[in-house]
Amino acid sequence: DTGVSQNPRHKITKRGQNVTFRCDPISEHNRLYWYRQTLGQGPEFLTYFQNEAQLEKSRLLSDRFSAERPKGSFSTLEIQRTEQGDSAMYLCASSRFRLDFTGELFFGEGSRLTVL
Amino acid sequence: SQQGEEDPQALSIQEGENATMNCSYKTSINNLQWYRQNSGRGLVHLILIRSNEREKHSGRLRVTLDTSKKSSSLLITASRAADTASYFCATAPETSGSRLTFGEGTQLTVNP
């Protein structure tokens, strides 16, 4: 079990640039989640996938944000035309879906984005 | 918006003391989970309590759930300096099995 892997761990970019984060979940997990966390706050839900299907997307996610999970394996989160307000830690988590909804999330170490 | 609200926002205690953190939520839930986060790191699952359970133990952790008050508490007994971290409650919706909603967290500092 290699855990959830996120890359890059840190990204500094200028306002207006595009950035992409990658998440490699635990291999047998069929669910993958993206959360955003700012300093001193709890994680805010962005979107989640079951296998390759994107099942829910937060209203917080503007049109500048897009996520994919081709073939139900790794996932990418792209932010276009970054703004300073996008500066945050982007957390990926995976889980195995259970019919009784008790699946726990396994988080990666996060990708920290700083927009100058 | 955040479903859970933790109380207190910050807690500072001495090693060996017990630490209690509270979480309130607004909607009906299937289960409530507690996670821990060390500074700058990802979150780690600690314990899950189902909506039909009232209390659960795991090592030095004790979780209670009161669905009538929509609240939960996490007790860490005999705290250690290594318990210093942020603690978050997260709720799973009653029927949909979709994503967890996290609270704002409690920052716990255990002084040696």
Contacts between the chains, C-beta under 8 A, distances in Angstrom:
chain1	res1	chain2	res2	distance
A	4	B	42	7.4
A	33	B	99	6.0
A	33	B	100	8.0
A	35	B	102	7.6
A	40	B	105	7.9
A	41	B	104	6.1
A	41	B	105	7.5
A	42	B	2	6.0
A	42	B	4	7.4
A	42	B	88	5.3
A	42	B	102	3.9
A	42	B	103	5.3
A	42	B	104	5.0
A	42	B	105	5.1
A	43	B	43	7.0
A	43	B	88	7.4
A	43	B	102	4.7
A	44	B	2	7.6
A	44	B	102	7.6
A	45	B	99	5.0
A	45	B	100	7.6
A	45	B	101	6.6
A	45	B	102	7.9
A	48	B	98	7.1
A	48	B	99	5.2
A	55	B	98	7.1
A	56	B	98	5.7
A	56	B	99	6.5
A	91	B	42	6.2
A	91	B	43	7.2
A	93	B	42	7.9
A	93	B	43	7.6
A	97	B	97	7.2
A	99	B	97	8.0
A	100	B	30	7.7
A	101	B	30	4.5
A	101	B	31	6.7
A	101	B	92	5.4
A	101	B	93	7.8
A	101	B	96	8.0
A	101	B	97	3.9
A	102	B	30	7.6
A	102	B	31	5.6
A	102	B	48	6.0
A	102	B	50	6.9
A	102	B	92	7.6
A	104	B	33	6.4
A	104	B	45	4.2
A	104	B	48	6.2
A	105	B	33	8.0
A	105	B	35	7.7
A	105	B	43	7.4
A	105	B	45	6.5
A	105	B	90	7.9
A	105	B	100	6.3
A	106	B	45	7.3
A	107	B	35	8.0
A	107	B	42	3.6
A	107	B	43	4.5
A	107	B	44	7.1
A	108	B	42	5.3
A	109	B	41	5.9
A	109	B	42	4.8
A	110	B	40	7.9
A	110	B	41	7.5
A	110	B	42	5.6
A	112	B	40	8.0
